[in-house]
């Protein structure tokens, strides 16, 4: 009886320990290397935000603003045919920006649209809340859009870094154009 009790206790201890162990080493991942990848991505995003002098907003915060019908302008910076037309966050307007950082305005990178056309889309109210997004965190099209809104004097600019991938990943509805 004592032996059975001992084996049962040991079995439960093993189950507990196995459930508490990180198995990433057994499935091709190294938790320390993964942490370096996360850190690199986080610092890259932080430095873009600092360079662009804008704020960030989460997917949940954006969804709450849309559901509460708050006043703001939402801009999708992805290509019109390849992305925006197929799916975009409800209420978003489209304006293409490149992936590489665009420190000087380049119409060939903005689907031949001018800086004045971008400013016209943003509107005359320089304090209006503007939220810019692209595909996913590593995509920097939204960085360019937010950075240029700030360069044009808009003061309440946000980047939604998770973009359409985070939006869809959260299970929120998307709009499409026919």
N, C-alpha and C positions, 0 to 999 in steps of 0.2 A: 504494500500500500504506500509506504514511504517512497519507494522507488518510482511508482506511478505518479505520485504527487510531484516529486522532483522533476521527472521528465516533462510533465504537463507544464510546470512552472518554467522550465527551460525553453520549452516550445513557445510559450507566450512571450518570453523575453526575446527570443530570436525574431518572432514576428514583429514585435515592437521595434527592435533595433533595425531590422530590414526596412521597415516603413519610414524610419527616420534618416536613412542613409541616402545621400545624393548619388544616384546611379548614372550621372552623366558620363563618368569615366567608362562605364560599361557599354555605352551606346554611342561611342564615337565623339563625344564632346568632352572638353575639359572646362570645368566651371571657372577656372582662373583665366583661361584664354577668352572665354565668353565674356567675362567681366571686363577685360581689356577692350573688346569690341564694343560693348555697351558704353564704356567710358569714352572711347574715341568718338562715337556717334553723338553722345551727349555734349561733349566739349565742342565738336564741330557745329552743332545746332546753336549752342550758347554763343559762340564767336560770331556766327552769322547774325544772330539777334542783336548782339552788341554793335557790330558794324552797321547794320541797317537801322538801328535806333527805333525799333518797333517793339510791340508786345506780342505775347502768344496767347492762344486760347485753345482749350481742349475740345474734343469732339462732343463731350457731354455738355459743356458750356454753350457751344454753338447750337446744339439741338434745343437746349432750353430757350435760347434767344429766339430761334425760329418758332418754336411752339407757343411762346408768349407774344409773338408778333411784334418784337422790339424793332425799333427803327435802326437800320444799318444797311450797308452795301456789301454784298458778298461777291467776290471775284474769283472765277476759276481761271487759272493761268495755263491750262493744258491746251494742246492743239484741238481746234474745233472739230474737224472730221474724225480724227482718231480717238478722241476721248469725250469732249464736252457733249457732242451730239448723241453719243451712246449712253452716257450717264453723268449726271452732275448733281450736286447738292441743290435741293429746291431753293428757288429765288436767285441763284447765282447768275451773274453776267459773265461772259467770256472775254478775255483779253490775253493773247498769247505772250509769254515771256520765255526766254531761253533758259536752259539748264545752267550753263556757265554764267558766272557773275558778270552782269552787264553794268560796268561803271560809267560808260558813256552811252547815250541813246543810240540805238542801231536799228533802223527800220527793217533791215533784212531779218532781224531776230524777232521782230514783233508782228510778223505777217504783214509787213509794209505799212503798219500804222504808226502815226506820229505821236510824239510826246503830247501834243495838243489834243489829239483824239483820246489819249489815256486820261488827261486832265478833264476833258469834257465828260467822260464816263464817270469819273470821281465826283464831279459836280462842284458848285461854287462854295459849299459849306466846308471850310477847312477843318472844322471840329467834328464833322460827322464820323461815326464809327465805321471803319472800313476793315473788312476781314478778307484776307487773301489766302487761297489754298492751291495746291497742285495734287500730285498723285499720292505721295507718301513721304515719310520723314526725310529720307535721303534726297528726295527731289528738291532742287533749289529754285525752281521756277517761282514758287511763292515768295521766296526770299527776295528775288528781283522785283516782283510786283510790290511787295510791302516797302522795300527800300526806295523804289521810285516814287511811291505815294508820299513817303517822308521827304524825299528830295524836293518834291513839288509843294511842300509846305503843309501837308495834312498832318494833324497832330494826334489823332486817335486811331492809329493803325495797328492792326493785329495780324499775325500769321497763324493759320491753322496748320501746324506741321504734319499732322497725321493724314491730312488730305482725304481724297475720295476713298482710299483703301481703309482708313480708320473709320470713316463714316459707314461704309458698307460692312466692315467688320463688327461694328456695334449694332448692326441689324436695322439701320435707319433706311427709310425709303429714298430712292433717287428719282430724278426726273430724266426724261429722254426727249429727244426731238425726232419727229418722223421724217 
